[in-house]
Amino acid sequence: MTTLSPRSPYTPEELEKLYPKGLQLQLVQILLRHGERTPVSPRFQNAGLPPYWPYCNAAKQLTSTIMSSLDGTQFDDMQWRRRLETFGPDDGPVVAAGPKGQFDGICNAGELTDKGRETTLALGQRIRHLYVEQLGFMPKVLEDADMIYLRATPIPRALESVQQAFWGMYPPSARVANFPPPTIITRTPADETLFPNDSNCRRFARLSRAFGQRAAGRWNDSDDMKYMNKLIGKWMPETSPVVKVDSHPRLSGIMDTVNATLAHGSQTMLPKEFYDKRAISIIDKVNVEEWFAGYTESNEYRTLGIGGLMGDIVARMVGSVEKSGNDGLIEVGGEDGRLGQGRGGEKDIKFALSGCHDTTLAGMLASLGAFEGEKWPPYTSSIAVELFRETRPDLVSSTPSTLPISIPQGEPKPQSWFSSFFGRNSIISPNPSTIPGIARKPIDTLSKDDQAKLDSYYVRLRYNDRPMTIPGCKLPGNHLEGDKSFCTLKAFKGIVDKYTPRNWKKACFESIDRAEFPVEVEPAGY
């Protein structure tokens, strides 16, 4: 539940099974959790843990854009270094220092560390190895960014992680000399659906509190929690001396600090009791239930917590089928925001990278019924959502293990990539209902002709390079014969449509006082 240990690259034999010749890869959307970071708030100084960590060397070489002419036509880069200031013994200002007296390279709370930059850079390199070098799906050299959509939440560590992953996938040596600056899409916090947004969705905040309180009721007096108190209770603060799901710090806060220390160096470690194997197992089990059980039991929880994001992901896939701009092209808009006017003249999005969080990935998988038995997502975890088009019907019905991999012949034409991954708001039309096409229309409202447009398309999710299977996709007719991890696009859209909000903001403030739990469990993934 801390640093990810990535598997080795797929072997040729594995690629044959994972990418059968009868299917052609058409669109890839990757959601990645940010890399290793510091705790979101300082804890356990009484256990010897320093409040300031010296793992952020980027703070020594920051760059900002400065307007350098009064007419607003010229800009320059200003390089600077950051030092943190805090309260001294008499409330006077002092420079924050690391455990060995370091003043430079000190991290803010929740900041992406040097280790986090390393692992997200390495993720980008692994992405390149698969989609560029092994599959030939993306070009080896980029001329521009017309066919890639980059997106990040407003939290800096998510943005920085996307930048690191992009750099790993396309380093300067894999970009032309005059490569233009890529566009990265962001939203204001009030509009953000790239993570479960309880701060700006009152109804979801109420639901998440209810499920949190239920978990507290189940676990606070359990033998597992008694074990936790015996182990680390002596380091809890006087104001909240007992370890509980809802103590202060909460059990999830303890996990936050434990995971962050495990990911970094010896200068920032807790006493050995915090790393007891049974304790770590308890922390993971209870926190996964508290934070993610709602997605598996309540359609409203899925709708408000992750439905907006899932609707966007499906809309991009359907938009890719329709070639309507709903694949994300409208958000990116080519050069200077003019649709299809990028230097490469691209009109389709092929690849998307989105920087998000652990709650995004687990919420997404849990909402699809594909998180059962999983642990808390480690740093730099990722989900790849792959859209395939059937090209050889005679081979599609065969067992995937007998199919050779489809590798494009010759050098892919240099293309530009960038466009669609998350934002529902279009730079051309902010109202999705005014955009032509079927991308955001529920499957059960589509005509037979429109539904037929989705035939011969399949969706596959890979979580940390492991194919995941969705319960509803196991049903007859809902998957590729011989491999249930390939869900038909029609079935996948039908599952997600059931919890895609029609108006997320309106739903966030409706029926605030309604009962939080459904009368009966509403299983995810169907």
N, C-alpha and C positions, 0 to 999 in steps of 0.2 A: 504493500500500500504506500510505498515511497518511490524510490527511483526505479524506473522501468529497465528491465534487462531484455533488450530486443533480441528476437531470434535472428539466426543467420539468414542471408538471402535465400529465396526459393531456389531449389534445384531445378534443372530442366524437367525432370520427371514431375515435380510438384506443379510447375507452370503448365504442363500439359493438362493436368486435372483442373487447375484453377481457372485457366483461360482456354477453354475448348475452341477448336477451330470453327465450330458451327456458330459461335457468337462473336460479334465484333464489338469491342469496347467503344462507347460513344461519348460518355461524360463521366468524370470523376469528381466527386465533392469530398474533401477531407476536412474533418473537424479535429482539431488538435488541442489537447489541454496544454496550457503553458508549461514551461520547464520548471526546474527546482527554484524555490523562492525561500525567503525568510518567513517566519511566522507572521500572521496578520496583526498580531499584537504581542508585546513582550510578556512572557510568563515565566514563572518558576525561577526568578532571580534568587529566591531563598534556597534553591537547590543547586546554586552555583552557575546557572546559565546566564551569560552576559546579555544585556539588553540590546547591544549594538554589535552587528556581525560584519567582519571585514572581507566580504566576498563579492563586492560589487565594483570591480575595477573600471567598469564603464563610466562610473562617476568621476573618474580622473580625466576623461576625454570626451565630454559632452559637446555637442554642436547645436547651435540655435540659429534660426534665420532672422536676420536683422535688416530692416529697411535702411538703406544707406543714401537715399535721396529724398528731398522734401516733396518731390512731385509723385512719389510712390512708384516710380518705374524701375528702380534698381534695388537689388537685394544682395546681401553678402552673408557668409557664414561666420558666426562668432564661436570660437572654441573656448571652452571654460571647464573648470573642474568644480565639483560640488563638495562642500563639507556640511555636516549636520551640526546644528546647535541645539543645546538642551539646557535645562535648569541646573545650576550649581548648588552647592550646599546652602548658600544664603539666598537662593532664588535668582542670583545673578547669572548671566549667560556664560556657558562654557561649551567648548567644542566636544561633541560626542566622540568617544574613543572606543576602539575595539578592545578585546581582552588583553592584547599586548601593547596597548597604548597607541594603536594606529589611528590617525586622523583622516587619511584619504582612503577611498574605496569602501567607506562604511555604507551599509545598506539601510534603506528605509524599511518600514514594516511592510511585509507582503511584496517585496521587490524581487524581480527576477535576478538571480545571482549568476556569477560566472559559470557555475555548474549548469544552471538552467539554460544559459546561452549555448553551452557546449552540446547539451543533449538535443536541443531543438535544431541546432545546426546539423547535427548528425542525423536527425529525423529527415531533414530536407535532403541530405545525401542519400539516405535509403530510399526515399521517394523517387529521386532521380534514377537510382540504379534500377528500380522496378519499371517505372513508366517510360523512361527514356532509353536506358541501355538494354534492358531485357525485353520489353514489349514493343519499343519503338512507337509508343502511342503519342508521346510528346516530342517535339523537335530537339535535336542536340544543341542547337544554337538559337537563341531568341533574337528577333529583330525589334519586336515591340511587345506590348502586353495586351493586345486586343482580344486574346482568347482565354485569359485567366481572370478569375474573380478572386480578389483578396479582401478579407473582411476580418474585423476584430471587435471585441467588446470595448467599452470605454476604459477598461482597467489596463494600465500601461503594460503589465507583464504579458497580457494576451497579445497586444500589438507588437511588442518586442519579440515575442515568440514566433509570430507569423513572419516578421521580417527575417529572423534567423533561419527559419525553415525555407523561406523563399531563396535566401542567399545560398543555402546548402543545395537546393535543387538547381538553381541557376546562378552559379558564382560569376564574377566578372568575365572569366575566361569562356563562359558559355553564353555571353551576351555580346552583341555587336558594339563597337566602340561608341556609337552615338545612340545607344539604347535610351529611350526616354524614361523619365521617372514613372514607375508603376503607380496605379491608383489603388488606394486601400480604403474600403468602405467602412464607415462607422455610423453609429446612431447615438442620439442623446440617451441618457439613462432612462428617461420616461418612455421611450419607444423601444427599448432593448428587449428582444426575445431570444438572443443568442445564449442566454442563461436564464434559469428560473428566476423571474424578476419579482420577488416578494416585496421589494421596497417600493415598487410602483404599481402593484396589483393588489389592492386591499383584500379582495376575496381569496386570492391565492395565499396571501400572508395568513389569513385566518385558517385556511385548510392546512397549511404547513405547520402552524402552531398546534392544531388539533392532533395531527399525526405525531408531532413531537411529544405532546403531553401523553398520548397513548403509549408511546415507547417508554416514557419515563415511568408510567404506572406499571408497565410490565417488568421493567428491569431494575428500578431503583432499589428494591428490597430483595433482589435475587442473590443467589450464592455467587454468581459471577461478579456482581458489584461489591459484595463483601470481600471477595478476593482482591479486587482492585484497591479497596480502602486499606486492607491489610498491607498491601504492597507499597502504595504511594500516597496514602492518605495523610501522612505526616508532613507532606509538602503542600497540601492544600492551604489556601489563605484562611485566616481566622474568621473572616466574614462568611465563608462557605467551606467549612472544614471537612465535609464528607463528599467523596466522589459520587456523582450522580449523572444521569443523562442530562439533567437540567441544573447542575451545580454551576458555580462560577469560579474558574472557567468550566464551561460545559464539557461533557465527554468528547464532543467533536473538537473543542478547543484544545484539549489535551492531545488528541490525535494530530491536530495541526502542528503542534510544537514537536511531538515525537517524530513525525514524518520529516519535518524540516531538519531536525538535528541528525537523523539517520542519513540524510542526503548530503551532508556537508562534513567539515573537518573536525579534528579533535579539539579545536579551540571552543567549539560550541556543542558540548555533549551534556546530557542529563546523567544522573546516577543510573547505575546498571539496572535497578529495579524497573525503570520505565521501559526497558527493552526485553523484559521477560516474555517468552514466546506465548504463554497462555494469556498474558495481559494484552499483548498486541492483537491476538485472535479475538478476544472479547471486545476490544475497542472497535475493531473492524466490523464484527458481526452486528453489534448494537447500533453503530452509526449508519450502516447500510440500511438497516430496518427503519431507523428514525427518518432518514432523509429521502428514501426511495420507495418505501412500501406503498405510499400514496399513488404512485404511477401504476402499480400493478393491480390496485383495487378500485380506483375511482376514475371514471371517465372525465369528470369535471377537473380533477387534479391534473390529469394528462393535458386536458384542453388549455388550462390556464398556465401550467408550468412549462410545457414544452411544445404544445400544439402549434403555436405560431411559427416556431422554427421548423417543425416537421412539415407544416404546410408549405413553407418556402422551399424546402428541399425537394418535395414532390413537384411543386410548380416548376422548378428548374428542369427537372427530368422531363416532365410533360412538354414544357416549352422547348426543350431540345428536340423532342419528337416532332412538334408542330413547326419549328423554325419561326416562332412568333415573336421572339424577343423576350419571352418569359423565362428563358434559360439564364437570364442575368445580363444579357447584352444591353438591355435598356438601362440598367443601373450604371454600367460602365460607359456605354455610349460612344466608344471610339475616341478619336482625337478631338479634343476641345468639346467633348460631350455630344458630337454629331454622330448619330447612329451609323455604324458601318463605314466611318471615315478614317479609321486607323491606317497607318502606313501599309499594313499588310492586307487591308481590305477585308478582314475577317468579319463574318456575320454570325458566327457560332461561338459559344463558350465551350471549351473542352475540359477545363480544369479549374477547380476552386480550392482555396485554402482558407480556413477560418479559425482564428485564434479564440479559444473559449476556455472552459473550466471543467473541473471534475464533475460538478453537478450537471453540466450540460451533457457530457458523455453518458453518465450513468442514468440520468433522466431520460435521455433518448432511447437507450437500450431497454430500460425498464418499461417505458411506454409501449414498446413493441413486444414485450414479453420475452426479451432475450437477455435478461440480466440475472436470471436465477442462478444462484450458486457462485456468482462473481464477487470479487473483493472490491474495495474502494479503488477507483482508477488511479494508478501511479502517475507521477509527474510525466509529462510528455507522452501520455497515452493518446491514441488517435482512433478515429473511425473513418474508414473509407467507404463511401456510398458510390457504388459503381453501376452505371447503366449500360446494358448490353443490347445490341440489336441482332436478331436472328438472321444469319446469312445463308445457312445451309440446312434447310428443314430436314433433309434426309439424315444429317448427322446429329441434329439436336436431340432426337429421340434415343440416341445411343448412350451408353454409359460413359460419363465424362472421362473415366480413367483410360478409355481406349482412344481418346481423341487427341490428335497432335495440336500443339499450340499454334495460334494464328499470329504470325509475326509479319508485319507489313514488309514488302520487298522494296529495296532501294532506300535511299536517304529521304526521310520525311522532309517535305517542303518547310523551310523556316516559317513559322507562324507567330502571331502575336497572341497573347492569351490574357484573358482578364474579363471577368464580367459578372457572373451572377452567383452569388451564393446565399445571400441572406436577406438583403433588404427588401421588404415588401414595397417600400416607397420608390416609385419610378421617377427618374429625373425628367422624364417626358410627361408622364401622367401619374400623379400621386395616388389616384384611385384605381386599384387593380381591376375593378369591375368595368372600367372603360377600356382596358387592354383586350384586344380580340383574342379568341382562343378558349381552350377548355382547361387550361392549367389549374385555375383556382375554382373550378366548378366541381361540386361533389359528383362522384361517379354515378350515383343513383339518379342524378338529374340529366345525365347525358343521353343523347339518342343512341340508337344502335350503331349508326354510322360513326358517331364521335367515339364511342367506346372501341369500335373496330380499329381506330387509329392507334390504339395502345397495344394491339396484338403484335406478337413477335418481338416484344421488348421484355427484358428481365432486369431485376434489381438484386444486387448482392451487397451485404455489409461485411466488412472485415474489421474486427476490433483488435488492435495490436497484432495485425497480420493473421488473425484467426477468423475464418468464415463463421458467421453467426446465423442461426436458423430461427425464424419467426414462427410461432405456433400456427397462425392462420395460413401461412404459406405451405405448411405440410399437407394441407387438405388436397384431395385429388383435383387436378386441373389448375392448381395455384402455383405450380413450380415446374422447373425443368425436369423432364423425366430422368431419373437416376441421380439427381442432386437437389435436395430440398432447400439448400441455401440460396439457390437461384429462384427468387420469387417473381412471378409475372408482375409486370408493372401495373396491370389492371388490379390484381389482388392487393399489391402493396399500397396503391393509391386508395383503394376501398377501405383498408385498415386505417390508414392515416386520416382519411376524410372524416372518420367518426369522431375524431378529437381535434380537428382543425377548427379554430374559432372563426366565425364569420366576421366578428368585430371584437378583437381582443380587449381593447380598452373599455368598451361598453360592458363586456362580460366581467371585467375586473371589478366593476362597481355595482353589479346587479346582485340582488338577493344576498346581501352581506350577512344577514342574520339567519339564513337558511341552515339547516342541519349540515354539519361538515362531512359526515360519513354517508355513503349510499346505503339504502335499505338492504341491499344485497351486494356482495362483491361483484364488481364489473371487470372481468378478467381482461388483461392487456394482450394485444397481439392478434386480435380477431376482427 
